[in-house]
Amino acid sequence: MTSLLVRWAISAAAVFAAAYFVPGIHVSGVAAALMAAAATGFINATLGNLIKFFTWPARFLTLGLFSLVINALMLWLAAAIVPGFRVDGFIAAFLGSLVLSVITTVGGWMTESSSKKSD
C-alpha cells in the first residue's frame, strides 16, 4: 500500500514538473495534480492497454515509438476529465507524456533501490 502511495506522489510530482517545463500544460494545485496522476494511471491501465493491444502492428512497425503517441493521447484525455488540469494541444501532450515517463521511471528506480537497501 505504501508503494502505491509513493508512486502516486511521484506521478503527481511529475505532473507538476510537466506543467513547469512544458508550455501548454497547466495544473491549478496539489489536488488537481493528484487527480491528474490518478486519472492518467487509470486511463493508461485500462483504455491505454486496450489501445496498445489493438495497435500492436503500428507499434511493431515503428519499433515502439507509436506508444509515445498513445501515451500523449491518454494524457490529453486525462486533461479533458480532470478539473484544474489542462493540456493545450497534441504537442504539449506529447512533450508532457515524455516528461511524465522520464520522471516516473527515475522515481520508480530510486524507490526500488532504496527499498532494497532497507531489506
Backbone torsions as a table, in degrees:
resi	resn	phi	psi	omega
1	MET	NA	-41.8	179.5
2	THR	-63.2	-38.1	179.5
3	SER	-61.5	-41.0	178.8
4	LEU	-64.1	-42.5	179.4
5	LEU	-66.5	-37.5	177.9
6	VAL	-65.8	-43.9	178.5
7	ARG	-64.6	-36.1	177.6
8	TRP	-65.4	-42.4	178.0
9	ALA	-64.6	-39.4	177.7
10	ILE	-64.6	-41.8	178.4
11	SER	-64.1	-39.4	177.6
12	ALA	-66.2	-39.2	175.8
13	ALA	-63.9	-36.1	177.7
14	ALA	-66.5	-34.9	176.2
15	VAL	-64.0	-43.8	176.4
16	PHE	-61.4	-42.4	179.4
17	ALA	-63.2	-42.4	178.3
18	ALA	-62.2	-40.5	178.5
19	ALA	-66.3	-31.6	-179.7
20	TYR	-76.6	-43.4	-172.9
21	PHE	-91.3	-26.0	-174.5
22	VAL	-106.5	116.4	174.7
23	PRO	-65.2	134.7	180.0
24	GLY	103.5	-4.0	173.6
25	ILE	-113.6	128.6	-175.3
26	HIS	-132.5	135.5	176.0
27	VAL	-133.0	134.2	-172.0
28	SER	-86.1	-16.9	-179.5
29	GLY	174.9	-172.3	-176.5
30	VAL	-64.5	-43.7	-179.2
31	ALA	-61.7	-42.2	178.6
32	ALA	-65.3	-38.7	178.6
33	ALA	-66.2	-41.3	177.7
34	LEU	-64.8	-42.8	178.1
35	MET	-66.6	-38.6	178.7
36	ALA	-65.2	-40.3	178.0
37	ALA	-64.1	-43.5	179.2
38	ALA	-66.4	-43.6	-179.6
39	ALA	-65.2	-42.2	179.3
40	THR	-62.8	-44.3	178.2
41	GLY	-62.7	-43.7	-179.7
42	PHE	-65.9	-44.6	-179.5
43	ILE	-64.2	-43.4	179.1
44	ASN	-65.2	-35.8	-178.3
45	ALA	-74.2	-25.1	-177.3
46	THR	-106.5	-80.2	-176.3
47	LEU	-64.4	-39.1	-179.6
48	GLY	-61.5	-44.3	178.3
49	ASN	-66.3	-36.7	177.5
50	LEU	-64.6	-45.3	179.1
51	ILE	-65.6	-41.3	178.4
52	LYS	-62.9	-35.1	177.6
53	PHE	-64.0	-46.4	-176.4
54	PHE	-77.2	-17.7	179.3
55	THR	-105.7	22.0	-178.5
56	TRP	-58.1	-33.3	178.3
57	PRO	-63.1	-41.2	178.8
58	ALA	-66.7	-38.9	178.3
59	ARG	-66.9	-37.0	178.2
60	PHE	-66.6	-45.9	-178.4
61	LEU	-66.9	-28.2	179.9
62	THR	-99.4	12.4	-179.8
63	LEU	57.1	36.6	176.2
64	GLY	90.6	-8.0	-177.1
65	LEU	-67.7	-23.6	177.9
66	PHE	-65.7	-21.5	176.4
67	SER	-62.1	-31.3	176.9
68	LEU	-63.6	-38.8	177.7
69	VAL	-65.5	-43.2	179.2
70	ILE	-62.6	-43.7	178.7
71	ASN	-62.2	-38.9	177.7
72	ALA	-63.4	-42.6	179.0
73	LEU	-65.0	-35.8	178.4
74	MET	-68.4	-37.0	176.4
75	LEU	-66.5	-41.4	178.7
76	TRP	-62.8	-40.0	177.6
77	LEU	-65.4	-41.6	178.2
78	ALA	-60.5	-39.5	178.7
79	ALA	-65.6	-28.8	-179.9
80	ALA	-72.4	-23.4	-175.7
81	ILE	-109.9	-11.2	-178.4
82	VAL	-101.8	118.7	176.7
83	PRO	-68.8	137.8	-179.7
84	GLY	89.9	0.2	178.6
85	PHE	-126.9	122.6	-175.1
86	ARG	-135.0	137.5	175.2
87	VAL	-124.2	121.3	-175.8
88	ASP	-95.9	78.2	173.6
89	GLY	104.9	166.9	-174.9
90	PHE	-69.9	-39.5	-178.6
91	ILE	-61.4	-43.6	177.3
92	ALA	-63.2	-40.1	178.2
93	ALA	-64.7	-40.1	-179.7
94	PHE	-64.5	-50.1	179.8
95	LEU	-65.7	-39.2	177.9
96	GLY	-63.7	-38.3	178.5
97	SER	-68.4	-31.7	174.9
98	LEU	-65.6	-45.3	179.1
99	VAL	-61.6	-46.6	179.1
100	LEU	-60.6	-42.7	-179.4
101	SER	-62.7	-45.2	-178.6
102	VAL	-64.5	-47.5	-176.3
103	ILE	-67.0	-43.2	-179.6
104	THR	-68.9	-33.1	176.9
105	THR	-67.1	-48.1	179.4
106	VAL	-64.5	-41.9	177.4
107	GLY	-61.7	-38.3	176.7
108	GLY	-64.6	-41.7	177.3
109	TRP	-62.0	-42.5	-177.7
110	MET	-66.0	-40.9	-179.9
111	THR	-72.5	-33.6	175.7
112	GLU	-63.5	-47.3	-177.5
113	SER	-67.4	-34.5	179.1
114	SER	-72.9	-32.3	178.7
115	SER	-74.1	-29.9	177.0
116	LYS	-71.6	-32.6	179.0
117	LYS	-70.2	-31.2	-177.7
118	SER	-81.7	-11.1	179.9
119	ASP	-72.9	NA	NA
